[in-house]
Structures are given as C-alpha cells and as structure tokens.
C-alpha cells in the first residue's frame, strides 16, 4: 500500500509539473534573481556598473551599526508600522463586520466596491490626492471654512499625521478584506446562541466574534506591517522633512546617492529585522489564530 501511495504521489507530481512550472519560473526570474543580485551588491565596495574598481567587504553592514542614525530611523519606521497597523484595525475591523453581518444585497456590493476602489488607482495618484486635501487652502481647509462661522487654518501637509493618513488609506483595504472573509465564515447561530444565553453584545464580541475572526486580524496585520515599515512614497511626499524614515534612506541610496551596495545592505538588514519580529511573534500569533 505504501509503495502504491508513493507511486501515485510521484505520478500526481509529474502531472502537476507543467502547471507549476510557469509560476515557479516567474518567481525565479522576478524575485529570487533580483534578490540574489542585491545580496551580491551588498557585499561590494562599488557597483560593477559604475566602472570603478570594486572588492568584497562587510563595510556596508558595519555602517548600520557604526552610525546611530540608521538605528534611530529603523526604530521610527517600526513605530510607524505599528501605528498604521493599529489604525487599520480600528477602522477596518468594524467596516468588515458591517459588510459581513449587517449589510445585505446591493448595499453590501456598493460598500465593498468602495473598499477595493483604492486598488484600482495608482499609488502616486492617491498620495497627491491627499496632498490636495491636506494642504493649506486645500479641500479640507476650504470645506471647513465654508461651514464653520469662524475661520480656521488647517495645514497637515509635511507632518507625521499626514503620513499616517496616507498609509492608512493605502493599506486599510487589506484589513477589511481579510477580516471580512473570517467574519463571514462565522455561523450566525453561534452569535444567536450567545445572545440567547444572556450575553451582552459586548460579551458576544469579546468571546465569540473576535476569537473566531482572529486569523483574519493576524493576516491583515502582517500584510500591513511588513510593507509599511519599508514604505517611502507616502513619507516622502506627505511628510516632507518630517517624513524621513528607514525606507526613504534606502530609496536615497539607490536613486539619489547611487550607492547601491549600502542601499542593498540596509534593505537586507530591514528584511532580517522584520523576519526576526515575525519569528518572535509567531508563537503568540499562532495561539491567537
């Protein structure tokens, strides 16, 4: 029986190879080869494309530990990732609950369309749209001054709150979608049973809904935290001078300074830090999910 099972498994694998080959080829070309090149560049003194003599070195990684600025910016980026993730949970989880358990029919479809609408537009368009809203004399400032009997001056551009607003707008759909899938899978009879046993709405939320929807919360938090830590467009455009984070420094090394070896080293240090955080948190996340 074991031999027959192994033969059937090998036969199934051979039949699946033609279907798996394009996906793995794409992963190899689009992900693993560029990452391998970046690993190679991170141990070099100069970029070979520059025509200057180069050699292997650990100096690019040593620069992170010798200059406190990089560690300060990394901690600021980690804090930014936590803040944006928390705001996405606060905004996205109630919206997902309303979509999954309250709205029905066409109204649900309309709201769901509004949730995924940011995915249909370019990231730069979304960011510059917020610049038009948040700047002095912008849409928000004009609208409030038209309604209020007194004049106020609202200028959130080039500030930390502007960066938070832009990032939350970009990533909150991930939280809504992941939580919506888990909330919709919760049987309504479980909620009704809790209510019939005398539990309040808050108790049902704490003891039934949130524990059963925790996998969606965990997945959404991971999908948001990881890219936000390395983000650079929103901090650069909406934050100005206050938007200097670890991701913007990495972008400068590639685009402005043309120091690809240092930029690659800083990128892999960020990748290592994020992987360590996820590895340390995985037991807790596994129990929660």
C-alpha positions in Angstrom: 0.0 0.0 0.0 2.8 2.4 0.9 4.6 1.7 -2.4 1.3 2.3 -4.3 0.8 5.6 -2.5 4.3 6.7 -3.3 3.9 5.8 -7.0 0.6 7.7 -7.1 2.2 10.7 -5.4 5.0 10.8 -7.9 2.6 10.4 -10.8 0.5 13.3 -9.5 3.6 15.4 -9.1 4.7 14.7 -12.7 1.2 15.6 -14.0 1.2 18.9 -12.0 4.7 20.0 -13.1 3.5 21.6 -16.3 1.0 23.7 -14.3 3.5 24.6 -11.6 6.5 25.4 -13.9 5.3 28.8 -15.1 4.6 30.1 -11.6 8.0 28.9 -10.3 9.8 30.2 -13.3 8.2 33.6 -12.7 9.2 33.5 -9.0 12.7 32.7 -10.0 13.0 35.4 -12.6 11.1 38.2 -10.8 12.0 37.6 -7.1 14.9 35.2 -6.5 17.3 36.5 -9.2 16.9 40.2 -8.2 17.3 39.3 -4.5 20.4 37.3 -5.3 21.8 40.3 -7.2 21.1 42.6 -4.2 22.8 40.1 -1.9 25.8 40.2 -4.1 25.8 44.0 -4.3 25.5 44.4 -0.5 29.0 42.9 -0.1 30.7 45.1 -2.6 32.6 48.4 -2.2 31.4 49.7 -5.6 28.7 48.8 -8.1 30.3 47.0 -11.0 28.1 49.0 -13.5 29.9 52.2 -12.3 33.2 51.1 -13.9 35.1 51.7 -10.7 37.3 49.0 -9.2 35.4 47.0 -6.6 36.1 44.4 -3.9 34.1 42.4 -1.4 33.6 44.0 2.0 31.4 43.9 5.2 31.6 47.7 5.5 28.1 48.3 4.2 26.7 46.2 7.0 29.1 47.7 9.5 27.9 51.2 8.6 24.5 50.4 10.0 26.0 49.6 13.4 28.6 52.3 13.4 26.1 55.2 12.7 23.2 55.6 15.2 21.1 57.4 12.6 20.2 54.2 10.8 19.1 52.5 14.0 17.0 55.6 15.0 15.3 55.7 11.6 14.7 51.9 11.8 13.0 52.2 15.2 10.9 55.1 13.9 9.8 53.0 10.9 8.9 50.1 13.2 6.8 52.5 15.3 5.2 53.9 12.1 4.3 50.3 11.1 2.7 49.6 14.5 0.7 52.9 14.5 -0.6 52.4 10.9 -1.5 48.7 11.7 -3.4 49.7 14.8 -5.3 52.4 12.9 -6.1 50.0 10.1 -7.6 47.6 12.8 -9.6 50.3 14.4 -11.1 51.4 11.0 -11.1 48.2 9.1 -12.5 45.7 11.6 -15.8 47.5 12.2 -16.1 48.1 8.5 -15.6 44.4 7.8 -18.1 43.4 10.5 -20.7 45.7 8.9 -20.0 44.2 5.5 -20.2 40.6 6.7 -23.0 40.7 9.3 -25.1 43.8 8.8 -25.4 44.8 5.2 -27.1 42.6 2.6 -27.7 42.6 -1.1 -26.8 45.7 -3.3 -25.8 47.9 -0.4 -23.1 45.4 0.6 -21.8 45.3 -3.0 -21.7 49.1 -3.2 -19.7 49.4 0.0 -17.5 46.6 -0.9 -16.7 48.3 -4.2 -15.8 51.5 -2.3 -13.4 49.4 -0.1 -11.5 48.0 -3.0 -11.6 51.2 -5.1 -8.1 52.3 -3.9 -6.6 49.2 -5.6 -7.9 50.5 -9.0 -5.8 53.7 -8.8 -2.1 54.4 -8.9 -0.4 54.9 -5.6 1.1 58.2 -6.6 -2.4 59.4 -7.6 -3.8 58.5 -4.2 -0.9 60.3 -2.4 -1.1 63.5 -4.4 -4.9 63.5 -3.9 -4.3 63.6 -0.2 -1.8 66.4 -0.8 -4.7 68.4 -2.3 -6.9 67.6 0.6 -4.5 68.2 3.5 -2.6 71.3 2.4 -3.4 74.9 3.4 -6.2 76.2 1.3 -6.9 72.6 0.2 -10.2 70.8 0.0 -10.5 70.1 3.8 -9.5 73.6 4.7 -11.9 75.2 2.2 -14.8 72.9 3.2 -14.5 73.6 6.9 -14.2 77.3 6.5 -17.3 77.3 4.3 -19.3 75.5 7.0 -17.9 77.0 10.3 -18.9 80.5 11.3 -15.3 81.3 12.2 -12.1 81.0 10.2 -9.6 78.2 10.9 -6.4 77.3 9.2 -5.8 73.6 8.6 -2.4 72.6 7.1 -1.5 69.0 7.7 1.0 68.7 4.8 4.5 67.7 5.6 3.6 66.3 9.0 3.5 63.0 10.8 -0.3 62.8 10.8 -0.3 63.3 7.0 2.0 60.3 6.6 -0.3 58.2 8.8 -3.4 59.3 6.9 -1.8 58.4 3.5 -0.6 55.0 4.7 -3.8 54.0 6.4 -5.8 54.9 3.3 -3.4 52.8 1.2 -3.5 49.7 3.4 -6.8 49.6 5.3 -8.4 47.6 2.4 -6.2 44.7 3.3 -7.5 44.6 6.8 -11.1 44.9 5.6 -10.8 42.1 3.1 -9.0 39.6 5.5 -11.4 40.3 8.4 -14.4 40.2 6.1 -13.5 36.6 4.9 -13.2 35.3 8.5 -16.2 37.2 9.8 -18.4 36.0 7.0 -17.4 32.4 7.8 -18.7 32.7 11.4 -22.0 30.9 11.7 -24.7 33.4 12.8 -26.2 30.7 15.0 -23.2 31.0 17.3 -23.9 34.7 17.8 -27.6 34.0 18.4 -26.7 31.3 20.9 -24.6 33.6 22.9 -27.3 36.2 22.9 -29.9 33.7 23.9 -27.8 32.6 26.9 -27.9 36.2 28.2 -24.6 37.5 26.9 -24.5 41.2 26.0 -23.4 42.4 22.6 -20.0 43.4 24.0 -19.5 39.9 25.6 -20.5 38.2 22.3 -18.0 40.4 20.5 -15.2 39.6 23.0 -15.8 35.9 23.5 -17.2 34.8 20.2 -16.7 37.1 17.3 -13.1 38.4 17.9 -11.6 35.0 18.8 -13.2 33.4 15.7 -12.1 36.2 13.4 -8.5 36.4 14.8 -6.9 34.6 11.8 -8.2 37.5 9.6 -6.8 40.1 12.0 -3.4 38.4 12.2 -3.2 38.1 8.4 -4.3 41.7 7.8 -1.8 43.0 10.4 1.1 41.1 8.8 0.1 42.3 5.3 0.1 45.9 6.5 3.0 46.0 9.0 5.6 44.5 6.7 5.3 46.9 3.7 4.6 50.0 5.9 8.0 49.6 7.7 9.8 49.9 4.4 7.4 52.5 2.8 8.9 55.6 1.2 6.4 57.2 -1.2 3.9 58.4 1.5 6.6 59.6 3.9 8.5 61.4 1.1 5.5 63.2 -0.4 3.2 63.8 2.5 5.9 64.1 5.3 8.5 66.3 3.8 11.3 66.8 6.2 9.4 65.0 9.0 8.9 62.0 6.6 12.5 60.8 6.8 12.3 57.1 7.7 14.3 54.0 7.0 12.6 53.4 3.7 13.3 56.9 2.4 17.0 56.5 3.3 17.2 53.2 1.3 15.5 54.9 -1.6 18.0 57.8 -1.5 20.9 55.3 -1.7 19.5 53.8 -4.9 18.1 56.9 -6.6 20.0 60.0 -5.3 23.3 58.9 -4.0 23.7 55.9 -6.3 25.3 53.9 -3.5 23.6 50.6 -4.3 25.8 48.4 -2.1 24.8 50.4 1.0 21.2 50.5 0.0 21.2 46.8 -0.6 22.8 46.2 2.8 20.3 48.4 4.6 17.4 46.6 2.8 18.6 43.2 3.9 19.0 44.4 7.5 15.4 45.6 7.4 14.3 42.3 6.0 16.2 40.4 8.7 14.7 42.6 11.5 11.1 42.1 10.1 11.7 38.3 9.9 13.0 38.2 13.4 10.0 40.2 14.7 7.6 37.8 12.9 9.5 34.8 14.2 9.4 36.0 17.8 5.7 36.9 17.5 4.7 33.7 15.6 4.0 31.6 18.8 1.7 34.3 20.1 0.1 34.8 16.7 -0.3 31.0 16.2 -2.1 30.7 19.6 -4.3 33.7 18.7 -5.2 32.3 15.3 
